[in-house]
Amino acid sequence: MLDYGRIVYTRGAILYAIGRKEVEKYARDGVDLSALNGVQVVCSLDRTVITVYRNRNFRSLKPGLGRGRHGRPRK
């Protein structure tokens, strides 16, 4: 899982995620990741797994989205 997913550094943690794009990319190489579509693994900076969950909405992983420092949406 950690070898195939995209990596996002956020809030003092490392997030590994497998989405539709990774499933399609590695399917061309003969690796079937379809059962892992949407799985996200949150690790500490020393790569200790904190939690694993499934969320197919990757909108929050894109830079510049989300809420600002005071809870208001960013412009």
N, C-alpha and C positions, 0 to 999 in steps of 0.2 A: 504494500500500500504506500509506504513512505517513498518508495523508489519511483512511483508513477504519478503521484498527485502534484498539483500546483502548490507552491509554497507562498504563504503570506505571513509576514512578520507584523504582529499587531498586539498592542497592549501588553508588552512584556512576555509574549508567548509566540510560538511558531504554530501556524495552522496549515495542515496538509489537507487538500481537498481533491476529490475525484468527481468531475462533472462530465457532462455530455461531450465536451471537447476532448477530454482525456480518453474517454471510452472510444470515441471515433478514431483518434490518433493512434492509439495502441492496437486497435482492431486491425488496422492496416499492417501491423507488424506481427499479427497472429496472437496477440495477448487479449484474452477476454476479460474485461473489467466491468461488464454490464451489471453484475450483481453488486458492485461497489458504487454504482452511480449515486451521487449525493452524499456519500460518506465523508465526514470531516473529522479529523483527528487533531485535538489541541494538545500541544506538548510544551513543556517548560523549555527554557533556553538551553538546558543541558540534554534535551530530547527525551525527557521522562514523560510518558503519556499521562495527561491529566484527565481527559475525557474523550469519548467518541460518540458522535451522533450523526443522524442522517437529516440533511436539509438540502433540498434540490434548488433552493433559491440562493444564488451566489451573488446577488446584488450587493449585499453588505461587504463582500470581499473586494469590491472595486475601490480604488483609491479616490478620495474626494467626496465620497457619499457618506451619508449618516448624519449624525447630529453634532453640532458644535459643542464647545466647552460648557455652555450654560443650558443645554437641552433644546436649543432652538435649531431648526434645520439650517444647514449651511446653504449659502447662496452661490 
